[in-house]
Amino acid sequence: DATGHPSGARRVAIVAGGIGAAPFPLLLRALAENGIVADFFFGGRTAADLVLAARFEGLVCGATFLATNAGSAGARWFLPDVFAARADTAASARVLALGECLRGIGGGGVPQAC
């Protein structure tokens, strides 16, 4: 369409595990500058794996979901389960994912870019 986005969608989902989140602050700024809302899903094995979470404060225009395997920070779920339960995949034009704990993201017809 004229917006350059599939189906005119102006929303994306960013899914990151641990240090896989490192490149996303720059992307979040660029998305916001272009009026694209991003939901941020960030997870790891423990709270220590979410050390980069502070870098995202004020950058996420959509919802933020944190998860750790043991529940030491955010929800006590594996990140792919949080994504499957909470992502509005119908509204997201793209899913951008990076990190080791992301096995299972992108299935079920959800577009994926790594």
N, C-alpha and C positions, 0 to 999 in steps of 0.2 A: 504494500500500500504506500501512500504518499509519505508516511512517517519513516519508512525504511525498516520498520519492525514487522515481523510476521503477524498477520491478523490485526495490525494496529496496536498490539500490546505495548504498554509502557511500563512493564514490571519484569524483573528478573529475580531469580533465587541464586544466592551465592552460598555454597556449602564448602566448609573448610575444616580440616582436621589438624590440630596442633600447629606446627610451624608452617603447614600448608596455607595458613591464613596470611602469611607475610606479604604477598604481593597485592592483596585486595584493598588496602586503604586508598591507594592511588586510583584503582578502578571505581571504588565507591564515590570518590570525589567527582570523577568524570561523568559517571552516571547521573549523579545529582545535578550537575551543571547542565545536563541535557534533558532534565525533567523525567528521568527514568527512576522509578522506585525500586529499591532492592531490599529483599528480605534476606537476612543473614543467619545462617545456621552454622554454629561453631561448636566443635566437640573434640574430646580427647579421652584418654584413659582416666586421668585424674585432673584435679584442679591445676596442677603444675603445668599440664599440657595446654592450658588456656591462658598462659602468661601474656599472650598478645592481645587479649580482649580489651585492654585499656586503649589500645590504638584505634579502636573502632567507635569509641564514644563520640557522639556528635556527627558521625559520618553515615550512619545507617538511616535511610529515609523510611524504610518499611519496618517490619517486625524483626526482633532479634531473638534467637532461640539458642540457649547454651545447654550442653549436655555432656556428662561424663559417665563412663561405664559404672563407676561406683557411687555416683550421686554426690561427689564431693564438691561439685559446682554445677549449677543448673539442674536440669532433669536427670534422673537416674535411668538413662536409656542409652542405647547405642545410637550414634548420630544418624545412620540410615533409617532407623525406626522413628526418630523425631521428625526427620524430613518427610517420611511417608505419611505420618499422622497429621502433620501441621502445614505442609506446603500446599499452597493454592496453585497447583500445577496448571489448572485451566487458565489462570490469569497470567502466568509467567511465560514470557516469550522465549526465555532461555534459562537453563540451569548451568551455572559455572561451578565446577567442583575441583578441589585439589586437596590431596592429603591421603595418607595410608589407610585411615579408618573409614574410607568411603565406599568400600565394597558394597554393592547393592544400590547405590545411587545411580539413577539413570535408567533403571528397568521400568517395565510397565508403560513404555511409550513416552517416557519423559525425556526430552532432548537433553543431551549432555555435551559439554565441552571441557576438555582438560588441558 
